[in-house]
Amino acid sequence: MATTASFTVVSAGERHSVSVAYERTGAGEPLLLLHGIGHHRQAWDPVVGILAAEREVIAVDLPGFGTSPGLPDGLPYDLATVAPVLGAFCEELGVRSPHVAGNSLGGLLALELGRLKLARSVTALSPAGFWTPGERRYAFATLRAMRRGALSMPPALIERLSTGAAGRAALTSTIYARPGRRSPEAVVAETFALREATGFHRTLAVGRNVAFTDDVPGLPVTIAWGSQDRLLLRRQGIRAKHTIPGARLVRLPGCGHVPMNDDPAAVARVILDTSR
């Protein structure tokens, strides 16, 4: 069951009230999990049980996604805003410098939290921000097409497609290498999350100018890329390694852009190895 944390952030001298939905389970050192654009915290469900055996796991819906309200007017969805919002969220929960793992947009945010010294370790799964202009345009066009497709389908059609392996592939093969492993209920929920993501367009709008160009020194960093990532091509991992020379670069065989569903054991092992 999700809980909501409400807290205040200050930007340009103004105070803003922000709310973030999250689930918290397990025991041990805290581990913050961040999902990608258009997704929700349930993207991490396949690995939460494994991680919670060693860590206190906090899976969040980023502002404007899942069940978290959008950011208030005056707060943009850029790195300079969202990363400190997540820092304030952790402070509200009494969590100091958690381990952080993120996928796609969440991976980019995880690296920024590490750069700001708001994390004690970072695992970034196919993080955004290491693209060429052409690769970014391709990824954004694909994401917009996914969103249009989700919006255009009646709910009854989404539910009907989710009941068969071919339908689940049609709905989610862009992000999963093994979409048949995703349950019908999960596919329906994440398709609706994409339809209803109030932060989707504002996040893409600021993403046009995003490139992660700074090192993340002084803490363990792992960058992992699925060998079958069709959204952010795996050669971007090489650029990430050049940008963050001390990072460990890991290949996830047979995994797509959202690898937690494709190989939960491998993803959990990478995160736990980094956080140890």
ZISULSUL-V751729 format. One record per residue. N is the residue number from 0. RES is the residue in one small letter. PHI is phi in radians with two decimals (999 if undefined). OMEGA is omega as a letter, one per 40 degrees, with the letter a starting at -180 (none if undefined). D_FIRST is the distance of its C-alpha to the first C-alpha in Angstrom with 2 decimals. Layout:
# ZISULSUL-V751729
n=<N/N>
res=<RES/RES>
phi=<PHI/PHI>
omega=<OMEGA/OMEGA>
d_first=<D_FIRST/D_FIRST>
This chain:
# ZISULSUL-V751729
n=<0/1/2/3/4/5/6/7/8/9/10/11/12/13/14/15/16/17/18/19/20/21/22/23/24/25/26/27/28/29/30/31/32/33/34/35/36/37/38/39/40/41/42/43/44/45/46/47/48/49/50/51/52/53/54/55/56/57/58/59/60/61/62/63/64/65/66/67/68/69/70/71/72/73/74/75/76/77/78/79/80/81/82/83/84/85/86/87/88/89/90/91/92/93/94/95/96/97/98/99/100/101/102/103/104/105/106/107/108/109/110/111/112/113/114/115/116/117/118/119/120/121/122/123/124/125/126/127/128/129/130/131/132/133/134/135/136/137/138/139/140/141/142/143/144/145/146/147/148/149/150/151/152/153/154/155/156/157/158/159/160/161/162/163/164/165/166/167/168/169/170/171/172/173/174/175/176/177/178/179/180/181/182/183/184/185/186/187/188/189/190/191/192/193/194/195/196/197/198/199/200/201/202/203/204/205/206/207/208/209/210/211/212/213/214/215/216/217/218/219/220/221/222/223/224/225/226/227/228/229/230/231/232/233/234/235/236/237/238/239/240/241/242/243/244/245/246/247/248/249/250/251/252/253/254/255/256/257/258/259/260/261/262/263/264/265/266/267/268/269/270/271/272/273/274/275>
res=<m/a/t/t/a/s/f/t/v/v/s/a/g/e/r/h/s/v/s/v/a/y/e/r/t/g/a/g/e/p/l/l/l/l/h/g/i/g/h/h/r/q/a/w/d/p/v/v/g/i/l/a/a/e/r/e/v/i/a/v/d/l/p/g/f/g/t/s/p/g/l/p/d/g/l/p/y/d/l/a/t/v/a/p/v/l/g/a/f/c/e/e/l/g/v/r/s/p/h/v/a/g/n/s/l/g/g/l/l/a/l/e/l/g/r/l/k/l/a/r/s/v/t/a/l/s/p/a/g/f/w/t/p/g/e/r/r/y/a/f/a/t/l/r/a/m/r/r/g/a/l/s/m/p/p/a/l/i/e/r/l/s/t/g/a/a/g/r/a/a/l/t/s/t/i/y/a/r/p/g/r/r/s/p/e/a/v/v/a/e/t/f/a/l/r/e/a/t/g/f/h/r/t/l/a/v/g/r/n/v/a/f/t/d/d/v/p/g/l/p/v/t/i/a/w/g/s/q/d/r/l/l/l/r/r/q/g/i/r/a/k/h/t/i/p/g/a/r/l/v/r/l/p/g/c/g/h/v/p/m/n/d/d/p/a/a/v/a/r/v/i/l/d/t/s/r>
phi=<999/-1.34/-2.07/-2.03/-1.83/-2.03/-2.71/-1.99/-2.13/-1.96/-2.42/0.91/1.41/-1.91/-1.66/-2.26/-1.60/-2.18/-2.17/-2.31/-1.52/-2.72/-2.20/-2.29/-2.68/1.53/-2.57/2.19/-1.11/-1.23/-2.31/-1.65/-1.98/-2.15/-1.58/-1.63/-1.12/1.35/-1.81/-2.62/-1.08/-1.17/-1.00/-1.55/-0.91/-1.08/-1.95/-1.04/-1.06/-1.17/-1.15/-1.20/-1.22/-2.20/-2.35/-1.44/-1.67/-2.14/-1.75/-1.98/-1.59/-1.05/-0.94/1.51/-2.39/1.01/-1.76/-1.44/-1.09/-1.19/-1.15/-1.17/-0.95/1.77/-1.96/-1.35/-1.62/-1.61/-1.04/-1.13/-1.78/-1.20/-1.07/-1.10/-1.05/-1.16/-1.09/-1.17/-1.04/-1.08/-1.09/-1.07/-1.45/1.33/-1.83/-1.96/0.84/-1.27/-1.15/-2.31/-2.21/-2.49/-2.10/1.08/-0.94/-1.09/-1.16/-1.08/-1.13/-1.07/-1.13/-1.16/-1.08/-1.13/-1.09/-1.45/1.10/-1.80/-2.39/-1.72/-2.74/-2.35/-2.09/-1.98/-1.73/0.80/-1.21/-1.24/1.77/-2.03/-1.63/-1.46/-0.97/-1.16/-1.15/-1.15/-1.07/-1.07/-1.09/-1.17/-1.11/-1.13/-1.10/-1.12/-1.13/-1.08/-1.15/-1.07/-1.08/-1.12/-1.26/-1.40/-1.55/-1.09/-0.93/-1.12/-1.21/-1.03/-1.15/-1.18/-1.09/-1.19/-1.34/-2.06/-1.07/-1.15/-1.18/-1.12/-1.14/-1.08/-1.43/-2.34/-1.19/-1.15/-1.91/-1.99/-1.38/-2.23/-1.11/-1.12/-1.37/-1.40/-1.25/-0.95/-1.12/-1.19/-1.14/-1.06/-1.10/-1.34/-1.17/-1.20/-1.09/-1.17/-1.06/-1.77/-1.25/-1.23/-1.61/-1.05/-1.21/-1.20/-1.21/-1.09/-1.07/-1.35/-1.18/-1.04/-1.89/-1.58/-2.61/-1.54/-2.12/-1.81/-1.28/-2.20/-1.44/1.53/-2.66/-1.17/-2.30/-2.12/-2.01/-2.11/-2.32/-1.22/-1.17/-2.05/-1.20/-1.75/-1.78/-2.00/-1.11/-1.15/-1.09/-1.14/-1.11/-1.13/-1.12/-1.09/-1.13/-1.16/-1.25/-2.10/-1.03/-1.41/-1.29/-1.55/-1.80/-2.14/-1.65/-1.91/-1.07/1.28/-1.87/-1.66/-1.16/-1.93/-1.38/-1.06/-1.43/-1.26/-2.61/-1.02/-1.13/-1.14/-1.14/-1.08/-1.11/-1.09/-1.12/-1.19/-1.06/-1.14/-1.33/-1.44>
omega=<a/i/i/i/i/a/a/i/a/i/a/i/a/i/a/i/a/i/a/i/a/i/a/a/i/a/a/i/a/i/a/a/a/a/a/a/i/a/i/a/a/i/a/a/a/a/a/a/i/a/a/i/a/a/i/a/i/i/a/i/i/i/a/i/a/a/i/i/i/i/i/i/a/i/i/a/a/a/a/i/a/i/i/i/i/i/i/i/i/i/i/i/a/a/a/i/i/i/a/i/a/i/i/i/i/i/i/i/i/i/i/i/i/i/a/a/i/i/i/i/a/i/a/a/a/a/i/i/i/a/i/i/i/i/i/i/i/a/a/i/i/i/i/i/i/a/i/i/i/a/a/a/i/i/a/i/i/a/i/i/a/a/a/a/a/i/i/i/i/a/a/a/i/a/i/i/a/a/i/i/a/a/i/a/a/i/i/a/a/i/i/i/i/i/a/a/a/a/a/a/i/i/i/a/i/a/i/a/a/i/a/a/a/i/i/a/i/i/i/i/i/i/a/a/i/a/a/i/a/a/i/a/a/i/i/i/i/i/i/i/i/i/a/a/a/a/i/i/a/i/i/a/i/a/i/a/i/a/a/i/a/i/a/a/a/a/i/a/i/a/a/i/i/a/i/none>
d_first=<0.00/3.79/6.66/10.14/13.31/16.58/19.88/23.43/25.36/29.12/30.89/34.61/34.90/32.35/29.07/26.01/22.60/19.76/15.98/13.63/9.94/8.58/6.58/8.95/10.29/13.88/17.03/20.07/21.10/18.42/17.90/16.69/15.98/17.24/17.48/20.54/21.79/20.41/17.51/13.84/11.64/11.25/14.97/14.38/12.59/16.11/16.81/13.75/14.67/18.24/17.70/15.53/18.59/20.49/18.37/15.54/13.60/12.17/11.34/11.92/12.63/16.28/17.76/18.69/16.45/13.17/11.54/13.56/16.75/20.03/22.24/24.58/28.17/30.22/27.74/28.44/26.14/28.50/28.18/29.92/27.23/23.88/24.52/25.29/22.24/20.13/22.44/21.85/18.05/18.62/21.10/18.77/16.44/19.66/19.69/23.23/24.26/21.47/22.24/21.20/20.90/20.96/21.97/24.52/23.90/21.39/24.27/26.61/24.36/23.98/27.78/28.25/26.07/28.32/31.40/30.44/30.00/26.34/25.37/26.88/26.73/25.93/25.25/25.79/25.37/27.77/27.60/29.01/32.13/34.71/36.10/39.56/39.93/40.44/37.38/35.26/36.78/36.08/32.40/31.92/33.86/31.73/28.48/30.04/31.19/27.73/26.41/29.41/28.95/25.33/26.45/29.52/28.01/27.16/23.69/25.50/27.26/24.17/22.75/26.21/26.70/23.47/24.77/27.60/28.06/30.50/28.20/25.32/28.00/29.19/25.80/24.75/27.89/28.40/25.52/25.36/28.46/27.08/25.16/25.77/23.29/20.36/18.90/19.77/16.21/15.44/18.76/18.23/14.91/16.61/19.78/18.20/16.60/20.21/21.64/19.58/19.66/21.48/22.39/23.99/27.60/27.74/26.46/29.08/31.70/31.52/31.14/34.73/35.96/33.61/35.18/34.12/37.48/36.90/36.80/33.95/36.09/35.42/32.18/31.23/30.42/29.85/30.09/29.28/30.25/29.88/33.34/32.51/30.78/32.10/30.67/31.63/34.56/34.71/37.93/35.87/34.79/38.44/38.54/35.45/37.25/40.35/38.46/36.71/39.43/37.73/34.66/34.29/34.28/32.70/33.10/30.40/32.55/31.46/28.40/27.84/26.43/22.80/23.68/20.37/20.53/24.30/24.65/21.53/23.81/26.16/23.61/21.91/25.46/26.49/23.62/24.17/27.93/27.77/25.64/28.07>
